């Protein structure tokens, strides 16, 4: 089994992003601040070596970290 790239929280955030949720909606849903949501997104993008959310989503889909189900 391969090692996961994202933390479980980062994965949750991106799964909600794929569902077209805003930073505000994600923060309310997960009970965390909007800044924390942005930090999770930023950390994940840094791990993936990408510059934007859309590029991060594409990479995560390719890696099987998130799905569109």
PDB file of N, CA, C and O in Angstrom:
ATOM      1  N   UNK A   1       0.840  -1.190   0.000  1.00  0.00           N
ATOM      2  CA  UNK A   1       0.000   0.000   0.000  1.00  0.00           C
ATOM      3  C   UNK A   1       0.878   1.245   0.000  1.00  0.00           C
ATOM      4  O   UNK A   1       1.828   1.340   0.778  1.00  0.00           O
ATOM      5  N   UNK A   2       0.563   2.191  -0.867  1.00  0.00           N
ATOM      6  CA  UNK A   2       1.393   3.388  -0.944  1.00  0.00           C
ATOM      7  C   UNK A   2       1.003   4.402   0.119  1.00  0.00           C
ATOM      8  O   UNK A   2      -0.126   4.418   0.609  1.00  0.00           O
ATOM      9  N   UNK A   3       1.959   5.238   0.457  1.00  0.00           N
ATOM     10  CA  UNK A   3       1.742   6.254   1.492  1.00  0.00           C
ATOM     11  C   UNK A   3       0.872   7.385   0.950  1.00  0.00           C
ATOM     12  O   UNK A   3       1.042   7.819  -0.189  1.00  0.00           O
ATOM     13  N   UNK A   4      -0.049   7.852   1.768  1.00  0.00           N
ATOM     14  CA  UNK A   4      -0.905   8.971   1.392  1.00  0.00           C
ATOM     15  C   UNK A   4      -0.081  10.262   1.417  1.00  0.00           C
ATOM     16  O   UNK A   4       0.816  10.424   2.244  1.00  0.00           O
ATOM     17  N   UNK A   5      -0.399  11.166   0.507  1.00  0.00           N
ATOM     18  CA  UNK A   5       0.300  12.443   0.451  1.00  0.00           C
ATOM     19  C   UNK A   5      -0.343  13.449   1.394  1.00  0.00           C
ATOM     20  O   UNK A   5       0.352  14.183   2.097  1.00  0.00           O
ATOM     21  N   UNK A   6      -1.660  13.482   1.408  1.00  0.00           N
ATOM     22  CA  UNK A   6      -2.397  14.458   2.206  1.00  0.00           C
ATOM     23  C   UNK A   6      -2.747  13.931   3.581  1.00  0.00           C
ATOM     24  O   UNK A   6      -2.888  12.726   3.788  1.00  0.00           O
ATOM     25  N   UNK A   7      -2.885  14.860   4.519  1.00  0.00           N
ATOM     26  CA  UNK A   7      -3.449  14.489   5.819  1.00  0.00           C
ATOM     27  C   UNK A   7      -4.941  14.242   5.596  1.00  0.00           C
ATOM     28  O   UNK A   7      -5.486  14.628   4.562  1.00  0.00           O
ATOM     29  N   UNK A   8      -5.588  13.615   6.540  1.00  0.00           N
ATOM     30  CA  UNK A   8      -7.022  13.350   6.382  1.00  0.00           C
ATOM     31  C   UNK A   8      -7.808  14.662   6.281  1.00  0.00           C
ATOM     32  O   UNK A   8      -8.793  14.728   5.545  1.00  0.00           O
ATOM     33  N   UNK A   9      -7.399  15.686   6.992  1.00  0.00           N
ATOM     34  CA  UNK A   9      -8.102  16.976   6.946  1.00  0.00           C
ATOM     35  C   UNK A   9      -7.899  17.658   5.593  1.00  0.00           C
ATOM     36  O   UNK A   9      -8.846  18.208   5.030  1.00  0.00           O
ATOM     37  N   UNK A  10      -6.671  17.624   5.068  1.00  0.00           N
ATOM     38  CA  UNK A  10      -6.422  18.190   3.747  1.00  0.00           C
ATOM     39  C   UNK A  10      -7.272  17.475   2.699  1.00  0.00           C
ATOM     40  O   UNK A  10      -7.822  18.104   1.796  1.00  0.00           O
ATOM     41  N   UNK A  11      -7.369  16.176   2.830  1.00  0.00           N
ATOM     42  CA  UNK A  11      -8.179  15.390   1.898  1.00  0.00           C
ATOM     43  C   UNK A  11      -9.646  15.801   1.999  1.00  0.00           C
ATOM     44  O   UNK A  11     -10.315  15.962   0.979  1.00  0.00           O
ATOM     45  N   UNK A  12     -10.147  15.971   3.215  1.00  0.00           N
ATOM     46  CA  UNK A  12     -11.534  16.412   3.406  1.00  0.00           C
ATOM     47  C   UNK A  12     -11.785  17.750   2.718  1.00  0.00           C
ATOM     48  O   UNK A  12     -12.800  17.936   2.046  1.00  0.00           O
ATOM     49  N   UNK A  13     -10.843  18.680   2.895  1.00  0.00           N
ATOM     50  CA  UNK A  13     -10.982  20.010   2.302  1.00  0.00           C
ATOM     51  C   UNK A  13     -11.059  19.909   0.783  1.00  0.00           C
ATOM     52  O   UNK A  13     -11.913  20.541   0.160  1.00  0.00           O
ATOM     53  N   UNK A  14     -10.168  19.114   0.182  1.00  0.00           N
ATOM     54  CA  UNK A  14     -10.175  18.998  -1.273  1.00  0.00           C
ATOM     55  C   UNK A  14     -11.399  18.254  -1.792  1.00  0.00           C
ATOM     56  O   UNK A  14     -11.889  18.555  -2.880  1.00  0.00           O
ATOM     57  N   UNK A  15     -11.894  17.297  -1.035  1.00  0.00           N
ATOM     58  CA  UNK A  15     -13.111  16.613  -1.451  1.00  0.00           C
ATOM     59  C   UNK A  15     -14.288  17.592  -1.484  1.00  0.00           C
ATOM     60  O   UNK A  15     -15.170  17.481  -2.335  1.00  0.00           O
ATOM     61  N   UNK A  16     -14.294  18.546  -0.557  1.00  0.00           N
ATOM     62  CA  UNK A  16     -15.347  19.566  -0.549  1.00  0.00           C
ATOM     63  C   UNK A  16     -15.129  20.587  -1.665  1.00  0.00           C
ATOM     64  O   UNK A  16     -16.093  21.077  -2.254  1.00  0.00           O
ATOM     65  N   UNK A  17     -13.874  20.908  -1.955  1.00  0.00           N
ATOM     66  CA  UNK A  17     -13.582  21.807  -3.075  1.00  0.00           C
ATOM     67  C   UNK A  17     -14.093  21.222  -4.385  1.00  0.00           C
ATOM     68  O   UNK A  17     -14.653  21.935  -5.217  1.00  0.00           O
ATOM     69  N   UNK A  18     -13.895  19.924  -4.558  1.00  0.00           N
ATOM     70  CA  UNK A  18     -14.361  19.242  -5.774  1.00  0.00           C
ATOM     71  C   UNK A  18     -15.874  19.345  -5.900  1.00  0.00           C
ATOM     72  O   UNK A  18     -16.411  19.340  -7.008  1.00  0.00           O
ATOM     73  N   UNK A  19     -16.556  19.439  -4.770  1.00  0.00           N
ATOM     74  CA  UNK A  19     -18.021  19.589  -4.773  1.00  0.00           C
ATOM     75  C   UNK A  19     -18.435  21.053  -4.942  1.00  0.00           C
ATOM     76  O   UNK A  19     -19.598  21.408  -4.752  1.00  0.00           O
ATOM     77  N   UNK A  20     -17.453  21.898  -5.306  1.00  0.00           N
ATOM     78  CA  UNK A  20     -17.688  23.317  -5.584  1.00  0.00           C
ATOM     79  C   UNK A  20     -18.075  24.118  -4.343  1.00  0.00           C
ATOM     80  O   UNK A  20     -18.812  25.100  -4.432  1.00  0.00           O
ATOM     81  N   UNK A  21     -17.574  23.692  -3.195  1.00  0.00           N
ATOM     82  CA  UNK A  21     -17.825  24.428  -1.957  1.00  0.00           C
ATOM     83  C   UNK A  21     -16.808  25.564  -1.832  1.00  0.00           C
ATOM     84  O   UNK A  21     -15.649  25.418  -2.218  1.00  0.00           O
ATOM     85  N   UNK A  22     -17.254  26.687  -1.293  1.00  0.00           N
ATOM     86  CA  UNK A  22     -16.364  27.833  -1.083  1.00  0.00           C
ATOM     87  C   UNK A  22     -15.558  27.627   0.200  1.00  0.00           C
ATOM     88  O   UNK A  22     -15.860  26.755   1.015  1.00  0.00           O
ATOM     89  N   UNK A  23     -14.527  28.457   0.353  1.00  0.00           N
ATOM     90  CA  UNK A  23     -13.725  28.409   1.582  1.00  0.00           C
ATOM     91  C   UNK A  23     -14.619  28.617   2.795  1.00  0.00           C
ATOM     92  O   UNK A  23     -14.473  27.935   3.810  1.00  0.00           O
ATOM     93  N   UNK A  24     -15.544  29.562   2.685  1.00  0.00           N
ATOM     94  CA  UNK A  24     -16.466  29.839   3.794  1.00  0.00           C
ATOM     95  C   UNK A  24     -17.351  28.624   4.094  1.00  0.00           C
ATOM     96  O   UNK A  24     -17.526  28.255   5.255  1.00  0.00           O
ATOM     97  N   UNK A  25     -17.903  28.009   3.056  1.00  0.00           N
ATOM     98  CA  UNK A  25     -18.760  26.830   3.250  1.00  0.00           C
ATOM     99  C   UNK A  25     -17.977  25.674   3.864  1.00  0.00           C
ATOM    100  O   UNK A  25     -18.487  24.967   4.732  1.00  0.00           O
ATOM    101  N   UNK A  26     -16.736  25.483   3.412  1.00  0.00           N
ATOM    102  CA  UNK A  26     -15.895  24.407   3.956  1.00  0.00           C
ATOM    103  C   UNK A  26     -15.616  24.662   5.430  1.00  0.00           C
ATOM    104  O   UNK A  26     -15.686  23.743   6.247  1.00  0.00           O
ATOM    105  N   UNK A  27     -15.300  25.906   5.772  1.00  0.00           N
ATOM    106  CA  UNK A  27     -14.986  26.219   7.170  1.00  0.00           C
ATOM    107  C   UNK A  27     -16.192  25.967   8.067  1.00  0.00           C
ATOM    108  O   UNK A  27     -16.054  25.433   9.168  1.00  0.00           O
ATOM    109  N   UNK A  28     -17.365  26.348   7.597  1.00  0.00           N
ATOM    110  CA  UNK A  28     -18.587  26.119   8.383  1.00  0.00           C
ATOM    111  C   UNK A  28     -18.876  24.630   8.516  1.00  0.00           C
ATOM    112  O   UNK A  28     -19.215  24.155   9.600  1.00  0.00           O
ATOM    113  N   UNK A  29     -18.744  23.894   7.419  1.00  0.00           N
ATOM    114  CA  UNK A  29     -19.033  22.457   7.422  1.00  0.00           C
ATOM    115  C   UNK A  29     -18.092  21.695   8.358  1.00  0.00           C
ATOM    116  O   UNK A  29     -18.525  20.804   9.089  1.00  0.00           O
ATOM    117  N   UNK A  30     -16.790  22.054   8.332  1.00  0.00           N
ATOM    118  CA  UNK A  30     -15.803  21.339   9.147  1.00  0.00           C
ATOM    119  C   UNK A  30     -15.624  21.939  10.541  1.00  0.00           C
ATOM    120  O   UNK A  30     -14.954  21.347  11.388  1.00  0.00           O
ATOM    121  N   UNK A  31     -16.209  23.097  10.784  1.00  0.00           N
ATOM    122  CA  UNK A  31     -16.092  23.737  12.088  1.00  0.00           C
ATOM    123  C   UNK A  31     -14.701  24.284  12.354  1.00  0.00           C
ATOM    124  O   UNK A  31     -14.219  24.252  13.487  1.00  0.00           O
ATOM    125  N   UNK A  32     -14.052  24.790  11.299  1.00  0.00           N
ATOM    126  CA  UNK A  32     -12.719  25.381  11.430  1.00  0.00           C
ATOM    127  C   UNK A  32     -12.745  26.762  10.773  1.00  0.00           C
ATOM    128  O   UNK A  32     -13.676  27.071  10.029  1.00  0.00           O
ATOM    129  N   UNK A  33     -11.750  27.583  11.034  1.00  0.00           N
ATOM    130  CA  UNK A  33     -11.739  28.931  10.468  1.00  0.00           C
ATOM    131  C   UNK A  33     -11.415  28.900   8.971  1.00  0.00           C
ATOM    132  O   UNK A  33     -10.851  27.932   8.460  1.00  0.00           O
ATOM    133  N   UNK A  34     -11.786  29.980   8.290  1.00  0.00           N
ATOM    134  CA  UNK A  34     -11.469  30.086   6.863  1.00  0.00           C
ATOM    135  C   UNK A  34      -9.949  30.097   6.656  1.00  0.00           C
ATOM    136  O   UNK A  34      -9.452  29.552   5.670  1.00  0.00           O
ATOM    137  N   UNK A  35      -9.225  30.710   7.574  1.00  0.00           N
ATOM    138  CA  UNK A  35      -7.762  30.744   7.469  1.00  0.00           C
ATOM    139  C   UNK A  35      -7.195  29.326   7.551  1.00  0.00           C
ATOM    140  O   UNK A  35      -6.257  28.994   6.826  1.00  0.00           O
ATOM    141  N   UNK A  36      -7.742  28.507   8.407  1.00  0.00           N
ATOM    142  CA  UNK A  36      -7.283  27.125   8.522  1.00  0.00           C
ATOM    143  C   UNK A  36      -7.572  26.359   7.229  1.00  0.00           C
ATOM    144  O   UNK A  36      -6.750  25.558   6.783  1.00  0.00           O
ATOM    145  N   UNK A  37      -8.731  26.606   6.633  1.00  0.00           N
ATOM    146  CA  UNK A  37      -9.050  25.973   5.344  1.00  0.00           C
ATOM    147  C   UNK A  37      -8.003  26.378   4.314  1.00  0.00           C
ATOM    148  O   UNK A  37      -7.459  25.528   3.611  1.00  0.00           O
ATOM    149  N   UNK A  38      -7.720  27.676   4.225  1.00  0.00           N
ATOM    150  CA  UNK A  38      -6.723  28.154   3.264  1.00  0.00           C
ATOM    151  C   UNK A  38      -5.345  27.557   3.547  1.00  0.00           C
ATOM    152  O   UNK A  38      -4.599  27.248   2.618  1.00  0.00           O
ATOM    153  N   UNK A  39      -5.006  27.395   4.824  1.00  0.00           N
ATOM    154  CA  UNK A  39      -3.718  26.779   5.189  1.00  0.00           C
ATOM    155  C   UNK A  39      -3.657  25.326   4.718  1.00  0.00           C
ATOM    156  O   UNK A  39      -2.629  24.885   4.204  1.00  0.00           O
ATOM    157  N   UNK A  40      -4.738  24.588   4.887  1.00  0.00           N
ATOM    158  CA  UNK A  40      -4.773  23.187   4.426  1.00  0.00           C
ATOM    159  C   UNK A  40      -4.583  23.122   2.910  1.00  0.00           C
ATOM    160  O   UNK A  40      -3.847  22.274   2.404  1.00  0.00           O
ATOM    161  N   UNK A  41      -5.253  24.024   2.193  1.00  0.00           N
ATOM    162  CA  UNK A  41      -5.127  24.063   0.734  1.00  0.00           C
ATOM    163  C   UNK A  41      -3.695  24.404   0.339  1.00  0.00           C
ATOM    164  O   UNK A  41      -3.114  23.764  -0.537  1.00  0.00           O
ATOM    165  N   UNK A  42      -3.137  25.408   0.985  1.00  0.00           N
ATOM    166  CA  UNK A  42      -1.768  25.839   0.694  1.00  0.00           C
ATOM    167  C   UNK A  42      -0.758  24.733   0.981  1.00  0.00           C
ATOM    168  O   UNK A  42       0.148  24.490   0.184  1.00  0.00           O
ATOM    169  N   UNK A  43      -0.916  24.065   2.119  1.00  0.00           N
ATOM    170  CA  UNK A  43      -0.002  22.966   2.479  1.00  0.00           C
ATOM    171  C   UNK A  43      -0.063  21.840   1.451  1.00  0.00           C
ATOM    172  O   UNK A  43       0.966  21.290   1.058  1.00  0.00           O
ATOM    173  N   UNK A  44      -1.264  21.506   1.023  1.00  0.00           N
ATOM    174  CA  UNK A  44      -1.437  20.434   0.038  1.00  0.00           C
ATOM    175  C   UNK A  44      -0.801  20.837  -1.290  1.00  0.00           C
ATOM    176  O   UNK A  44      -0.128  20.026  -1.926  1.00  0.00           O
ATOM    177  N   UNK A  45      -1.010  22.084  -1.711  1.00  0.00           N
ATOM    178  CA  UNK A  45      -0.429  22.543  -2.976  1.00  0.00           C
ATOM    179  C   UNK A  45       1.098  22.518  -2.908  1.00  0.00           C
ATOM    180  O   UNK A  45       1.763  22.175  -3.886  1.00  0.00           O
ATOM    181  N   UNK A  46       1.641  22.877  -1.765  1.00  0.00           N
ATOM    182  CA  UNK A  46       3.093  22.845  -1.591  1.00  0.00           C
ATOM    183  C   UNK A  46       3.616  21.402  -1.675  1.00  0.00           C
ATOM    184  O   UNK A  46       4.635  21.150  -2.319  1.00  0.00           O
ATOM    185  N   UNK A  47       2.938  20.478  -1.040  1.00  0.00           N
ATOM    186  CA  UNK A  47       3.336  19.064  -1.092  1.00  0.00           C
ATOM    187  C   UNK A  47       3.325  18.537  -2.521  1.00  0.00           C
ATOM    188  O   UNK A  47       4.173  17.732  -2.907  1.00  0.00           O
ATOM    189  N   UNK A  48       2.345  19.006  -3.305  1.00  0.00           N
ATOM    190  CA  UNK A  48       2.180  18.537  -4.679  1.00  0.00           C
ATOM    191  C   UNK A  48       3.059  19.292  -5.672  1.00  0.00           C
ATOM    192  O   UNK A  48       3.239  18.850  -6.806  1.00  0.00           O
ATOM    193  N   UNK A  49       3.603  20.426  -5.247  1.00  0.00           N
ATOM    194  CA  UNK A  49       4.438  21.231  -6.131  1.00  0.00           C
ATOM    195  C   UNK A  49       3.635  21.914  -7.226  1.00  0.00           C
ATOM    196  O   UNK A  49       4.110  22.055  -8.353  1.00  0.00           O
ATOM    197  N   UNK A  50       2.412  22.340  -6.895  1.00  0.00           N
ATOM    198  CA  UNK A  50       1.554  23.012  -7.873  1.00  0.00           C
ATOM    199  C   UNK A  50       1.248  24.432  -7.409  1.00  0.00           C
ATOM    200  O   UNK A  50       1.459  24.785  -6.248  1.00  0.00           O
ATOM    201  N   UNK A  51       0.748  25.232  -8.338  1.00  0.00           N
ATOM    202  CA  UNK A  51       0.536  26.650  -8.037  1.00  0.00           C
ATOM    203  C   UNK A  51      -0.912  27.054  -7.794  1.00  0.00           C
ATOM    204  O   UNK A  51      -1.162  28.148  -7.288  1.00  0.00           O
ATOM    205  N   UNK A  52      -1.864  26.210  -8.138  1.00  0.00           N
ATOM    206  CA  UNK A  52      -3.261  26.597  -7.960  1.00  0.00           C
ATOM    207  C   UNK A  52      -4.127  25.450  -7.499  1.00  0.00           C
ATOM    208  O   UNK A  52      -3.738  24.283  -7.558  1.00  0.00           O
ATOM    209  N   UNK A  53      -5.306  25.806  -7.041  1.00  0.00           N
ATOM    210  CA  UNK A  53      -6.250  24.799  -6.538  1.00  0.00           C
ATOM    211  C   UNK A  53      -6.651  23.812  -7.627  1.00  0.00           C
ATOM    212  O   UNK A  53      -6.713  22.605  -7.393  1.00  0.00           O
ATOM    213  N   UNK A  54      -6.924  24.341  -8.825  1.00  0.00           N
ATOM    214  CA  UNK A  54      -7.359  23.465  -9.922  1.00  0.00           C
ATOM    215  C   UNK A  54      -6.272  22.461 -10.274  1.00  0.00           C
ATOM    216  O   UNK A  54      -6.554  21.280 -10.478  1.00  0.00           O
ATOM    217  N   UNK A  55      -5.038  22.926 -10.346  1.00  0.00           N
ATOM    218  CA  UNK A  55      -3.919  22.029 -10.645  1.00  0.00           C
ATOM    219  C   UNK A  55      -3.758  20.991  -9.533  1.00  0.00           C
ATOM    220  O   UNK A  55      -3.451  19.830  -9.804  1.00  0.00           O
ATOM    221  N   UNK A  56      -3.964  21.406  -8.289  1.00  0.00           N
ATOM    222  CA  UNK A  56      -3.874  20.476  -7.161  1.00  0.00           C
ATOM    223  C   UNK A  56      -4.944  19.395  -7.284  1.00  0.00           C
ATOM    224  O   UNK A  56      -4.668  18.217  -7.054  1.00  0.00           O
ATOM    225  N   UNK A  57      -6.162  19.791  -7.646  1.00  0.00           N
ATOM    226  CA  UNK A  57      -7.249  18.818  -7.806  1.00  0.00           C
ATOM    227  C   UNK A  57      -6.901  17.800  -8.883  1.00  0.00           C
ATOM    228  O   UNK A  57      -7.097  16.599  -8.699  1.00  0.00           O
ATOM    229  N   UNK A  58      -6.381  18.290 -10.016  1.00  0.00           N
ATOM    230  CA  UNK A  58      -6.001  17.387 -11.112  1.00  0.00           C
ATOM    231  C   UNK A  58      -4.962  16.380 -10.626  1.00  0.00           C
ATOM    232  O   UNK A  58      -5.099  15.182 -10.875  1.00  0.00           O
ATOM    233  N   UNK A  59      -3.933  16.851  -9.941  1.00  0.00           N
ATOM    234  CA  UNK A  59      -2.871  15.963  -9.439  1.00  0.00           C
ATOM    235  C   UNK A  59      -3.425  14.961  -8.431  1.00  0.00           C
ATOM    236  O   UNK A  59      -3.069  13.783  -8.470  1.00  0.00           O
ATOM    237  N   UNK A  60      -4.279  15.412  -7.542  1.00  0.00           N
ATOM    238  CA  UNK A  60      -4.850  14.523  -6.523  1.00  0.00           C
ATOM    239  C   UNK A  60      -5.732  13.459  -7.149  1.00  0.00           C
ATOM    240  O   UNK A  60      -5.759  12.319  -6.684  1.00  0.00           O
ATOM    241  N   UNK A  61      -6.453  13.821  -8.199  1.00  0.00           N
ATOM    242  CA  UNK A  61      -7.263  12.827  -8.920  1.00  0.00           C
ATOM    243  C   UNK A  61      -6.353  11.795  -9.583  1.00  0.00           C
ATOM    244  O   UNK A  61      -6.616  10.594  -9.512  1.00  0.00           O
ATOM    245  N   UNK A  62      -5.288  12.262 -10.225  1.00  0.00           N
ATOM    246  CA  UNK A  62      -4.330  11.349 -10.885  1.00  0.00           C
ATOM    247  C   UNK A  62      -3.715  10.383  -9.883  1.00  0.00           C
ATOM    248  O   UNK A  62      -3.518   9.205 -10.182  1.00  0.00           O
ATOM    249  N   UNK A  63      -3.412  10.891  -8.690  1.00  0.00           N
ATOM    250  CA  UNK A  63      -2.767  10.078  -7.649  1.00  0.00           C
ATOM    251  C   UNK A  63      -3.755   9.202  -6.873  1.00  0.00           C
ATOM    252  O   UNK A  63      -3.352   8.354  -6.077  1.00  0.00           O
ATOM    253  N   UNK A  64      -5.043   9.415  -7.112  1.00  0.00           N
ATOM    254  CA  UNK A  64      -6.051   8.627  -6.392  1.00  0.00           C
ATOM    255  C   UNK A  64      -6.262   9.078  -4.959  1.00  0.00           C
ATOM    256  O   UNK A  64      -6.828   8.342  -4.151  1.00  0.00           O
ATOM    257  N   UNK A  65      -5.807  10.291  -4.637  1.00  0.00           N
ATOM    258  CA  UNK A  65      -5.982  10.827  -3.280  1.00  0.00           C
ATOM    259  C   UNK A  65      -7.424  11.277  -3.033  1.00  0.00           C
ATOM    260  O   UNK A  65      -7.933  11.199  -1.915  1.00  0.00           O
ATOM    261  N   UNK A  66      -8.067  11.750  -4.100  1.00  0.00           N
ATOM    262  CA  UNK A  66      -9.470  12.143  -4.030  1.00  0.00           C
ATOM    263  C   UNK A  66     -10.173  11.544  -5.253  1.00  0.00           C
ATOM    264  O   UNK A  66      -9.530  11.123  -6.215  1.00  0.00           O
ATOM    265  N   UNK A  67     -11.492  11.519  -5.192  1.00  0.00           N
ATOM    266  CA  UNK A  67     -12.247  11.018  -6.347  1.00  0.00           C
ATOM    267  C   UNK A  67     -13.429  11.938  -6.596  1.00  0.00           C
ATOM    268  O   UNK A  67     -13.756  12.787  -5.767  1.00  0.00           O
ATOM    269  N   UNK A  68     -14.054  11.764  -7.727  1.00  0.00           N
ATOM    270  CA  UNK A  68     -15.206  12.592  -8.095  1.00  0.00           C
ATOM    271  C   UNK A  68     -16.524  11.910  -7.751  1.00  0.00           C
ATOM    272  O   UNK A  68     -17.584  12.393  -8.149  1.00  0.00           O
ATOM    273  N   UNK A  69     -16.482  10.799  -7.021  1.00  0.00           N
ATOM    274  CA  UNK A  69     -17.690  10.044  -6.670  1.00  0.00           C
ATOM    275  C   UNK A  69     -18.530  10.797  -5.666  1.00  0.00           C
ATOM    276  O   UNK A  69     -19.584  10.313  -5.255  1.00  0.00           O
TER     277      UNK A  69
END
